[in-house]
Amino acid sequence: MDFSFSSSFSLFFLTFWLSSLPRTATARGGERSLDFSGFMEHKLAYYSRKLSEDQQPTIGADVARGYMTNVELEKAVVEFGQRCSHISRIYSIGKSVEGVPLWVIEISDKPGQEEAEPAFKFIGNVHGDEPVGRELLLLLANWLCDNYQKNSLATLIIKNVHLHILPTMNPDGFSLRRRNNANNVDLNRDFPDQFFPLNDDLDSRQPETKAIMSWLKERSFTGSASLHGGALVANYPWDGSQDKRKEYYACPDDKAFQHMASAYSRSHYNMSLSQEFVGGITNGAFWYPIYGGMQDWNYIHAGCFELTLEISDVKWPSADELPVLWEYNRMSMLNLVASLVKTGIHGRIFSSYNGRPLPASITIKGINYTVKAGRSFGDYHRILAPGESYEVMVIMPGYKSKGTHILLEDEAMSVDFVLDPEEEIQMPLQPRSSCNCSCNDNQKLELLKIFGRSYLEISLVFAFILAFLWFLLKRKSIFNLLKHRKLAGQKRPVSV
């Protein structure tokens, strides 16, 4: 998302009296210094956001001072991987237009290994002139490393989630200090759209967009968030509407997304206090519609619940304010990742025939959305709003469907399924031991040698077992005879 509230003030009110007001931290939220009516504030916000798309002011070198360059960011990622190799792995998902690697930090107690655990990804710097996310994501990675086995929340995340952090999706835009990438394309309008045939031509998509799409084909993510600047709100699908009108356009998992967005907003220092967005959250189409966005594409095509997080009222605040922005957003980022294991339903799906995991589909009655279980472990992780009753159904071709009714409370619930085949599966018939006419004499002779040797070995073992049993029987008979003689003349108990 890309709304700049402070930019709108600078454009419209700077000449009147804004310059005389004291400047507060950029993540103001509910602490805005001006008291506009809801209507006027909303109109200005909408106009300002649209204006920021068309007019992209040049960012001066003085404003960029204090932020890591792309070279410094790459160095910080590599150093993190070396320092925290016990809980991390560094890999690249591709390159930008200018050939800058898109580095990802994976954080887990078993990095690089496939586990029956949910995965979450953070993506920063989607727009080149919104760099706060790339700085905060490096701080998040280092905080987790420093607090593993010391802080319960850090330990919970590292042991139970595979966290993937892409600090910058648009390194070229950052270097150019502008919103779009090196080809002057807005990456958050470059994904296939559900309502309009935008970006359907694979060859016309940007390399950064292709990298994200390929990444999600290779890896399954349960949840995700991209970090933006220009407002202070947690945005959730849908981002667009079918008729292009600005209206609340709910996706099938609207309640679950509201819960996710609220989890971030309530943990934030002041996002939930927003006078513009109730509770600090908003439906994207209700704020203003966009098309070709990454958020909706994640949910539709990758089975990933993604939020668009606006974490700073100013797109490119002074680097001096980064420590404050980090403290304001730290608990929100941690709690959002931890919510993957603290809420929702989780489990594994097996076959009753051979006990193997099944990549079955999980559906919820009344919610037109399907989650797929993992192929290796048959594990699934379904984000759902707590405090609701759900009918869960598991479907797998060749197996009988199975369902159950659950009441999901505040904590996560584990529900495993064992599916029965639709028809009784019979073991395949063993091939006859005799060779057909295609076998030659040498093959027959070799088989006879093998089988003859096997029969001889089995016969010897069997003879030894019979001899041992005969010895035991003979010994017992002798023992009973001696005992009978010893007890002669004594009265024995009677069994009825």
C-alpha positions in Angstrom: 0.0 0.0 0.0 1.2 3.5 -0.6 -0.6 6.4 1.1 1.4 9.3 2.5 -0.6 11.3 5.0 2.4 13.6 5.8 2.9 14.2 2.1 -0.7 15.4 1.8 -0.2 17.9 4.6 3.0 19.2 3.0 1.2 19.6 -0.3 -1.9 21.3 0.9 -1.2 23.0 4.2 2.5 23.7 4.4 2.1 27.3 3.2 -0.5 28.0 5.9 0.5 26.7 9.3 1.8 23.1 9.3 5.4 24.3 9.6 4.6 25.9 12.9 3.5 22.7 14.5 5.8 20.5 16.6 7.1 17.4 14.8 6.4 14.1 16.5 7.5 10.6 15.8 6.4 9.3 12.3 4.4 6.4 13.7 1.8 8.7 15.2 -1.4 6.6 14.6 -4.0 7.8 17.0 -1.8 10.7 18.2 -2.3 12.9 15.2 -1.7 16.6 16.0 -4.6 17.8 13.9 -8.2 17.1 14.6 -10.0 16.8 11.3 -13.5 15.4 10.8 -13.6 11.8 9.7 -15.0 12.7 6.4 -12.3 15.3 5.6 -9.5 13.1 6.9 -10.6 10.3 4.7 -11.0 12.4 1.6 -7.5 13.9 2.1 -6.0 10.5 2.7 -7.5 9.0 -0.4 -6.5 12.0 -2.6 -3.0 12.0 -1.1 -2.5 8.3 -1.7 -3.6 8.6 -5.3 -1.4 11.7 -5.7 1.7 9.8 -4.4 1.3 7.3 -7.3 1.4 10.0 -9.9 3.9 12.4 -8.4 7.0 10.8 -7.0 9.2 13.5 -5.4 13.0 12.9 -5.5 14.5 11.7 -2.3 17.6 13.7 -1.4 20.8 12.2 -0.2 20.4 13.8 3.2 17.1 11.9 3.8 18.7 8.6 2.7 21.6 9.1 5.1 21.7 6.5 7.9 19.9 3.8 5.9 21.9 0.7 4.7 22.9 0.8 1.0 22.2 -2.4 -1.0 25.9 -3.3 -0.6 25.7 -2.8 3.2 22.4 -4.7 3.4 24.0 -7.7 1.6 26.9 -7.6 4.0 24.6 -7.4 7.0 22.7 -10.5 5.7 25.9 -12.5 5.2 27.3 -11.5 8.6 24.0 -12.5 10.2 24.2 -15.9 8.5 27.7 -16.5 9.8 26.9 -15.3 13.4 23.6 -17.1 13.6 24.3 -20.2 11.5 22.8 -22.5 14.2 19.3 -21.1 13.5 19.6 -19.6 10.0 20.2 -20.2 6.4 20.8 -17.6 3.7 19.6 -18.1 0.1 18.5 -16.0 -2.9 15.2 -16.3 -4.8 16.5 -14.4 -7.9 17.8 -11.0 -9.0 16.4 -7.5 -9.6 16.5 -5.8 -13.0 20.0 -4.5 -12.3 21.2 -7.9 -11.1 21.1 -7.3 -7.3 20.4 -10.6 -5.5 17.2 -10.9 -3.6 18.5 -12.4 -0.4 16.3 -14.3 2.1 17.1 -15.2 5.7 15.5 -18.4 6.9 15.2 -18.7 10.7 14.4 -22.0 12.4 15.8 -24.5 14.8 16.3 -26.7 11.7 17.0 -24.3 8.9 16.8 -25.8 5.4 15.1 -28.9 6.6 11.5 -29.8 5.8 9.3 -30.1 8.9 5.6 -30.5 9.7 5.5 -26.8 10.8 3.9 -23.7 9.4 6.0 -21.2 7.5 5.8 -17.4 7.5 7.5 -14.8 5.3 8.2 -11.1 5.7 8.8 -8.9 2.6 10.2 -5.4 2.9 10.9 -2.5 0.6 8.3 -3.5 -2.1 8.3 0.2 -3.0 11.8 1.7 -3.3 10.9 4.9 -1.5 9.5 2.9 1.6 12.7 1.6 3.2 11.7 1.3 6.8 10.8 -2.4 6.4 14.3 -3.4 5.2 15.8 -1.9 8.3 13.3 -3.4 10.7 13.5 -6.9 9.3 17.3 -7.0 9.9 16.6 -5.9 13.5 14.0 -8.6 13.8 16.3 -11.3 12.6 19.1 -10.2 15.0 16.7 -9.9 17.9 15.5 -13.5 17.4 19.0 -14.8 17.2 20.1 -12.9 20.3 17.1 -14.0 22.3 16.8 -17.6 21.3 16.6 -19.9 24.4 16.4 -16.7 26.5 13.0 -15.2 25.6 9.9 -17.5 25.4 8.4 -15.8 22.3 11.7 -15.9 20.4 12.1 -19.6 21.3 8.5 -20.4 20.4 8.9 -18.9 16.9 12.3 -20.5 16.2 11.3 -24.0 17.4 7.8 -24.1 15.8 7.9 -21.9 12.7 10.0 -21.6 9.6 10.4 -17.8 9.2 11.7 -16.4 5.9 12.7 -12.8 5.7 13.2 -10.9 2.4 14.5 -7.5 3.5 14.2 -5.9 0.1 12.1 -6.8 -2.9 13.0 -3.6 -4.8 16.7 -2.9 -4.3 16.9 -0.9 -7.6 14.0 1.4 -6.6 15.8 2.0 -3.3 19.0 3.0 -5.1 17.1 5.3 -7.4 15.1 6.6 -4.4 11.8 6.1 -6.1 8.7 4.0 -5.8 9.0 1.8 -8.9 11.8 -0.6 -9.9 14.5 0.0 -12.5 12.0 -0.5 -15.3 9.7 2.1 -13.7 7.1 -0.5 -12.8 5.2 -0.6 -9.6 5.8 -4.1 -8.3 2.6 -4.1 -6.2 0.6 -3.8 -9.4 2.6 -6.4 -11.4 0.9 -9.6 -10.2 -2.0 -11.4 -12.0 -5.3 -10.0 -10.9 -8.5 -11.9 -10.2 -10.9 -9.4 -11.6 -9.2 -8.0 -14.6 -6.7 -9.6 -17.1 -3.7 -7.7 -15.9 -0.2 -9.0 -16.1 -1.3 -12.4 -17.6 1.7 -12.3 -20.0 4.5 -14.0 -18.1 7.2 -12.5 -20.3 6.0 -9.0 -19.4 6.3 -9.4 -15.7 9.2 -7.9 -13.8 12.1 -10.2 -12.6 11.3 -9.3 -9.0 7.7 -10.4 -9.5 8.7 -13.6 -11.2 11.1 -14.3 -8.3 8.3 -14.0 -5.8 5.9 -16.2 -7.8 8.6 -18.9 -8.3 9.4 -18.8 -4.6 5.9 -19.6 -3.7 5.7 -22.5 -6.2 8.7 -24.1 -4.5 7.6 -23.4 -0.9 4.4 -23.4 1.0 3.7 -20.5 3.3 0.8 -20.3 5.8 1.1 -16.6 6.5 2.9 -13.5 5.2 3.2 -9.8 5.5 4.7 -7.1 3.4 6.0 -3.9 5.1 5.2 -0.5 3.5 5.2 3.2 4.5 3.0 6.2 4.2 0.3 5.3 6.7 -0.3 3.4 9.9 -2.7 0.5 9.4 -2.9 -3.3 8.8 -4.6 -3.9 5.4 -6.2 -7.2 4.4 -8.0 -8.6 1.3 -9.6 -8.0 -1.0 -7.5 -5.1 -2.3 -9.9 -4.6 -5.3 -13.5 -4.9 -6.1 -15.2 -6.4 -9.2 -16.8 -3.1 -10.3 -13.8 -1.0 -9.3 -15.9 0.9 -6.7 -14.4 1.9 -3.4 -16.3 -0.4 -1.1 -15.8 -3.1 1.5 -15.1 -6.2 -0.5 -14.7 -9.3 1.7 -12.7 -12.4 0.8 -13.9 -15.8 2.0 -11.7 -15.7 5.1 -12.7 -12.1 6.1 -13.0 -13.0 9.8 -9.6 -14.7 9.9 -8.0 -11.8 8.2 -9.6 -9.3 10.6 -8.2 -11.4 13.4 -4.7 -11.4 11.9 -4.8 -7.7 11.2 -6.1 -6.9 14.7 -3.4 -9.1 16.3 -0.8 -6.8 14.6 -2.6 -3.6 15.4 -3.4 -4.3 19.0 0.3 -5.2 19.7 1.5 -2.0 18.1 2.3 1.0 20.2 -0.5 3.2 18.7 -1.8 1.7 15.5 -5.1 0.6 17.1 -5.7 4.2 18.3 -6.0 5.4 14.7 -8.7 8.1 14.2 -8.8 7.2 10.5 -9.1 3.4 10.6 -11.3 1.7 13.2 -9.0 -0.5 15.3 -6.1 0.3 13.1 -7.2 -2.2 10.4 -8.8 -1.8 7.0 -10.2 -3.8 4.1 -8.1 -2.8 1.0 -10.9 -2.2 -1.4 -12.7 -0.1 1.3 -9.6 2.1 1.7 -9.1 2.4 -2.1 -9.0 -0.4 -4.7 -5.8 -1.5 -6.4 -5.3 -4.3 -9.0 -2.4 -6.6 -9.6 -1.4 -6.5 -5.9 0.8 -9.1 -4.3 -1.5 -9.5 -1.3 -4.5 -10.9 -3.1 -2.3 -13.0 -5.4 -0.8 -14.8 -2.4 -4.2 -15.7 -1.0 -5.7 -16.9 -4.3 -2.8 -18.7 -5.9 -0.4 -19.7 -3.1 -2.7 -20.6 -0.2 -0.9 -17.9 1.8 -2.8 -15.4 4.1 -0.9 -12.1 3.5 -1.3 -8.7 5.1 -0.1 -5.4 3.8 1.3 -3.5 6.8 1.7 0.3 6.7 4.2 0.8 9.5 5.2 4.5 9.2 3.1 7.6 8.4 6.1 9.0 6.5 7.4 6.9 3.6 11.1 7.7 4.2 11.5 9.0 7.7 14.8 10.2 9.1 17.1 7.3 10.1 17.1 8.8 13.6 13.5 7.6 14.0 14.3 3.9 13.2 14.9 2.9 16.8 11.4 4.3 17.8 9.7 2.6 14.8 11.4 -0.7 15.7 10.1 -0.5 19.3 6.6 0.4 18.1 6.5 -2.6 15.7 8.6 -5.3 17.4 5.9 -7.0 19.4 3.4 -6.7 16.5 5.8 -8.6 14.2 6.6 -11.2 16.8 3.0 -11.8 17.7 1.9 -12.0 14.1 4.4 -14.8 13.4 3.6 -16.6 16.7 -0.1 -16.5 15.9 0.5 -19.2 13.3 1.0 -21.8 16.1 -1.0 -20.1 18.9 -4.3 -20.1 17.0 -6.1 -21.9 14.2 -6.2 -25.7 13.6 -3.3 -27.9 12.8 -2.8 -31.5 12.2 -1.7 -34.3 9.9 -3.6 -36.6 7.5 -2.7 -40.3 7.0 -3.9 -43.3 5.1 -5.5 -46.1 7.1 -4.1 -48.6 4.5 -0.4 -48.0 4.8 -0.1 -45.1 7.3 1.5 -42.8 4.8 0.9 -39.1 4.9 -1.7 -37.7 2.4 -1.6 -34.3 0.6 -5.3 -34.0 1.2 -7.5 -30.8 0.9 -9.0 -29.2 4.0 -12.2 -27.2 3.6 -14.4 -25.4 6.1 -18.2 -25.4 5.6 -19.4 -22.0 4.7 -15.9 -20.7 3.6 -15.1 -21.1 -0.1 -11.4 -21.6 0.3 -9.3 -24.8 0.3 -6.0 -25.4 2.1 -3.7 -28.2 1.0 -1.8 -30.5 3.3 2.0 -31.0 2.7 3.1 -33.8 0.5 6.0 -35.0 2.7 4.3 -35.0 6.1 0.6 -34.6 5.3 0.6 -31.6 7.7 -1.9 -28.7 7.4 -2.1 -25.4 9.1 -5.5 -23.6 8.8 -5.8 -20.0 10.0 -9.2 -19.4 11.5 -10.8 -16.8 13.7 -11.2 -18.0 17.3 -14.5 -18.2 19.2 -16.3 -19.9 16.3 -17.7 -23.3 15.5 -16.4 -24.9 12.4 -17.2 -28.0 10.3 -13.9 -29.3 9.0 -13.9 -31.6 6.0 -10.9 -33.5 4.5 -11.0 -34.6 0.9 -8.5 -36.8 -1.0 -9.0 -38.5 -4.4 -9.3 -42.3 -3.9 -10.2 -42.0 -0.3 -13.5 -41.6 1.7 -14.0 -38.0 2.9 -14.0 -37.4 6.6 -15.2 -34.5 8.6 -15.6 -33.3 12.2 -17.2 -30.4 14.1 -15.0 -28.3 16.3 -15.3 -25.3 18.6 -12.2 -23.2 18.2 -11.4 -21.2 21.3 -8.5 -18.8 21.8 -5.8 -21.4 21.6 -4.8 -23.6 18.7 -6.4 -27.0 18.2 -4.7 -30.1 16.9 -7.0 -32.3 14.7 -5.5 -35.3 12.9 -7.4 -37.4 10.2 -7.0 -41.0 9.1 -8.7 -41.6 5.7 -10.0 -44.9 4.5 -9.6 -45.9 0.8 -12.8 -45.8 -1.2 -12.4 -49.5 -2.2 -10.6 -52.3 -0.4 -7.0 -52.3 -1.6 -5.6 -55.8 -2.4 -2.0 -56.7 -2.3 -0.6 -57.3 -5.8 -0.2 -61.0 -6.8 3.3 -62.3 -6.5 4.9 -63.4 -9.8 5.3 -67.1 -10.3 8.7 -68.6 -9.3 9.1 -70.4 -12.6 10.6 -68.6 -15.5 8.8 -68.1 -18.8 10.1 -69.0 -22.1 12.1 -65.9 -22.4 14.5 -67.0 -19.6 17.6 -68.6 -20.9 19.4 -71.6 -19.5 22.0 -69.6 -17.6 19.3 -67.6 -15.8 17.5 -70.9 -14.8 20.7 -72.4 -13.5 21.6 -69.3 -11.5 18.1 -69.3 -9.9 18.4 -73.0 -9.0 21.7 -72.3 -7.4 20.3 -69.5 -5.3 17.1 -71.3 -4.3 19.0 -74.6 -3.6 21.4 -72.8 -1.3 18.5 -71.1 0.5 16.6 -74.4 1.0 19.7 -76.0 2.4 20.2 -73.2 4.9 16.5 -73.3 6.0 16.6 -77.1 6.4 19.7 -76.9 8.7 18.1 -74.2 10.8 14.8 -76.1 11.1 16.7 -79.3 12.1 18.6 -77.4 14.8 15.3 -76.0 16.2 13.7 -79.5 16.3 16.8 -80.9 18.1 16.7 -78.1 20.7 12.9 -78.6 21.3 13.5 -82.4 21.8 16.2 -81.7 24.3 14.0 -79.3 26.3 11.1 -81.8 26.3 13.4 -84.7 27.4 14.8 -82.5 30.2 11.3 -81.6 31.4 10.3 -85.2 31.5 13.2 -86.2 33.7 12.6 -83.3 36.0 8.9 -84.2 36.4 9.9 -87.9 37.2 12.3 -86.9 39.9 9.7 -84.5 41.4 7.0 -87.1 41.3 9.2 -89.5 43.3 10.1 -86.9 45.9 6.4 -86.0 46.4 5.2 -89.7 46.7 2.9 -90.2 49.6 2.1 -86.5 50.1 -1.5 -85.1 49.5 -1.8 -82.8 46.4 -4.4 -80.1 45.9 -7.4 -80.9 43.8 -8.4 -78.8 40.8 -12.1 -78.5 39.9 
